[in-house]
Structure formats: C-alpha cells, structure tokens
Amino acid sequence: MWKHTKPALVLLSIALNVAFAGVWLAYAAVSRVESREQRCEPGDSASVWCPLHRQLNVSGEQWKEIEPRLRAFRASADEICRQISELRRGIIDQLATPNPDLNAVKAKQGEILAGQRKMQGLVIDHLMTEKKVLTAEQQQRLFEMLRSGTACDRGGPKLVPGGGHEGGIGQVLRTGDKD
C-alpha cells in the first residue's frame, strides 16, 4: 500500500510547496509595490512623491517650492542621524571594553544630546519654512496629523532623530514612514 501512497504524498507535498511559494511571491511583490507608494522616495520632481504632502493635497506650485527644501532637509537629517548613530556605536564599544571609561561615555552622551538638539532645530526650521508655503487649511491638517501621530511613527510627534527605533517627525519628513 505504501508503494502507491508514497508517490501521491510526494506529489501532494510538491504541489503544496509550489502553491506556498507562489502565494509568498505574490505577497512579496504586492508589499514591495505598496511600500514604494507609501514611502517618501524621491522620484520625478513634477509629481508629489511624498505621501505626507499627497495627504495635504499640495498643488503643483506648492510642490515646486517644497520639494527642493525637502530634499535638502532629508540630506541634512540623514547626516545628523549618521553622526548620532556613530556616537551610539562609540558608547557601546566603550561599554563593551573590560574597563569602560565612564567619562568618555558621558562625553559621548553629551554629543548625542547636542546632535538631537541639532535635529530638533532642523525639524523646527523646516516646519516653519514649509508652513509659509501651505494654506491655512493645509497647515491645520499638518499640525493635527503631527499632534495625533498619524503623520509620525511611534505614535507621537517627537522631534528626535528619525533613524531606526527613534521615530519622530524627522523620520516622517525624511522617509514618509507612518508605521
């Protein structure tokens, strides 16, 4: 009996694996397309490529003013985040040594706080500049989104570096991530 059942089970196993792989590939393809549409990935300057600004329904004229500033903001924010991440790695490396220098750790903590203040200033300056381009209704909607957390990851408008686990408005303006 096993002689007749074994080939059927092998075929069934192969069919299920093929079906599973097909469903996984379809899901991965759809997720990739949706992810690209939901992220602030710079594209053609003529179209509004940032979901935050699409939600605000910025006009073409507004986008022409916003887009170059957004690109510059993102470049600056990415550099600040890179510097802060480097400082954090330095703290971890220092703590990992057999005899960590706590004064060096505290000094790096101070540098991280200075970097975070720099990021907060960058975000505030960017928001104040962008506010001048938006209509009163768009401004109201933007700040309501920031207050409610719908435009931020991690559920709140924290003005902190946006890389990885920190989240915040800086993250939204740099990447458009809302989750």
matplotlib code that plots the C-alpha trace (Angstrom):
import matplotlib.pyplot as plt

x = [0.0, 2.8, 4.2, 1.1, 0.7, 4.3, 4.3, 0.9, 2.3, 5.4, 3.3, 1.0, 4.0, 5.4, 2.1, 1.7, 5.3, 4.7, 1.4, 3.1, 6.0, 3.5, 1.5, 4.6, 6.0, 2.7, 2.5, 6.1, 5.5, 2.4, 4.1, 7.1, 4.8, 2.7, 5.8, 7.2, 3.9, 3.8, 7.4, 8.8, 11.2, 12.3, 11.2, 10.2, 10.2, 7.0, 4.9, 4.4, 6.3, 5.9, 2.8, 2.6, 2.4, 0.0, -2.3, -2.1, -3.1, -0.3, -0.6, 2.0, 3.1, 3.5, 5.4, 7.9, 8.7, 8.6, 10.4, 13.9, 13.7, 12.5, 15.5, 17.9, 16.2, 16.4, 20.1, 20.9, 18.8, 20.4, 23.8, 22.8, 21.3, 24.5, 26.6, 24.3, 24.4, 28.2, 28.3, 26.0, 28.2, 31.1, 29.3, 28.5, 32.1, 33.3, 30.9, 32.0, 35.6, 36.8, 37.3, 35.0, 35.9, 32.7, 33.9, 34.2, 30.7, 29.3, 31.1, 29.6, 26.2, 26.6, 27.5, 24.4, 22.2, 23.8, 23.0, 19.4, 19.1, 20.5, 17.9, 15.1, 16.3, 16.5, 12.9, 11.6, 13.2, 11.9, 8.4, 8.4, 9.7, 7.2, 4.4, 4.9, 4.0, 1.0, -2.5, -4.1, -6.2, -3.1, -1.2, -4.1, -4.2, -0.4, -0.2, -3.2, -1.6, 1.6, -0.4, -2.4, 0.6, -1.0, 2.0, 4.6, 5.7, 5.8, 2.5, 3.7, 5.3, 8.7, 11.2, 14.1, 16.3, 14.4, 16.6, 15.6, 13.9, 13.8, 11.0, 9.6, 8.7, 12.2, 11.6, 8.3, 9.8, 12.8, 11.1, 7.3, 7.0, 3.9, 4.1]
y = [0.0, 2.4, 1.9, 3.5, 6.1, 7.4, 8.9, 10.6, 12.1, 13.3, 14.9, 16.5, 17.8, 19.3, 20.9, 22.4, 23.8, 25.3, 26.9, 28.2, 29.7, 31.3, 32.9, 34.1, 35.6, 37.3, 38.8, 40.0, 41.7, 43.5, 44.5, 45.9, 48.0, 49.2, 50.1, 52.1, 54.0, 54.8, 55.9, 59.3, 58.0, 60.9, 60.5, 62.8, 66.3, 67.1, 64.7, 64.8, 61.7, 62.2, 60.6, 63.3, 66.0, 64.0, 63.7, 67.5, 67.8, 70.3, 71.9, 71.7, 75.2, 74.4, 71.2, 73.2, 75.2, 72.3, 69.6, 71.1, 72.1, 68.6, 67.1, 69.4, 68.7, 64.9, 65.1, 67.2, 65.0, 61.8, 63.2, 64.1, 60.7, 59.1, 61.1, 60.2, 56.5, 56.6, 58.2, 55.5, 52.8, 54.5, 54.3, 50.6, 49.9, 51.8, 49.9, 46.6, 47.1, 45.3, 48.7, 51.3, 54.9, 56.4, 60.0, 59.1, 57.6, 60.7, 62.9, 60.9, 61.2, 65.0, 64.8, 62.7, 65.2, 68.0, 66.1, 65.6, 69.3, 70.0, 67.6, 69.3, 72.7, 71.3, 70.0, 73.2, 75.3, 73.0, 73.1, 76.9, 77.3, 74.8, 76.4, 79.6, 77.6, 75.8, 77.2, 77.8, 74.6, 72.6, 73.9, 73.0, 69.5, 69.1, 70.0, 68.0, 65.0, 65.6, 66.0, 62.9, 60.8, 59.9, 61.5, 60.0, 56.6, 55.5, 57.3, 60.8, 64.0, 63.6, 65.9, 63.4, 61.8, 59.6, 56.6, 53.2, 53.0, 56.7, 57.7, 61.2, 64.0, 63.9, 60.3, 61.2, 64.2, 62.1, 58.9, 59.4, 56.3, 56.4, 52.9]
z = [0.0, 0.8, -2.7, -4.2, -1.4, -1.3, -4.9, -4.2, -1.0, -2.7, -5.5, -2.9, -1.0, -4.2, -5.1, -1.7, -1.7, -5.2, -4.0, -0.9, -2.9, -5.4, -2.6, -0.9, -4.1, -4.9, -1.4, -1.6, -5.0, -3.7, -0.5, -2.4, -4.7, -1.7, 0.2, -2.6, -2.9, 0.8, 1.2, 0.5, -2.2, -4.4, -7.9, -10.7, -9.3, -11.3, -9.2, -5.5, -4.4, -0.6, 0.9, 3.7, 1.1, -1.1, 2.0, 2.4, -1.3, -2.1, -5.5, -8.2, -7.5, -3.8, -4.5, -6.7, -3.6, -1.1, -3.0, -3.2, 0.5, 1.4, -0.4, 1.4, 4.7, 4.2, 3.3, 6.4, 8.7, 7.3, 8.1, 11.6, 12.2, 10.8, 13.3, 16.2, 15.3, 15.1, 18.6, 19.9, 18.5, 20.2, 23.6, 23.0, 22.1, 25.2, 27.4, 25.9, 27.0, 30.1, 31.9, 30.3, 30.7, 32.1, 31.5, 27.8, 27.8, 29.4, 26.9, 24.0, 25.7, 25.7, 22.0, 21.3, 23.1, 21.1, 17.9, 19.0, 19.7, 16.2, 14.7, 16.6, 15.3, 11.8, 12.0, 13.5, 10.9, 8.1, 9.5, 9.8, 6.3, 4.9, 6.9, 4.7, 1.6, 2.9, 3.0, 6.4, 6.0, 5.0, 8.0, 10.3, 8.9, 9.0, 12.7, 13.6, 11.9, 13.9, 17.1, 16.6, 15.5, 12.1, 10.3, 12.7, 13.5, 17.2, 17.9, 18.6, 17.3, 19.0, 17.5, 17.7, 15.1, 12.8, 12.1, 13.3, 16.6, 17.5, 15.1, 15.2, 12.8, 11.4, 10.3, 8.6, 6.7, 5.6, 4.6, 4.8, 7.1, 9.2, 10.7]

ax = plt.figure().add_subplot(projection="3d")
ax.plot(x, y, z, "-o")
ax.set_aspect("equal")
plt.show()
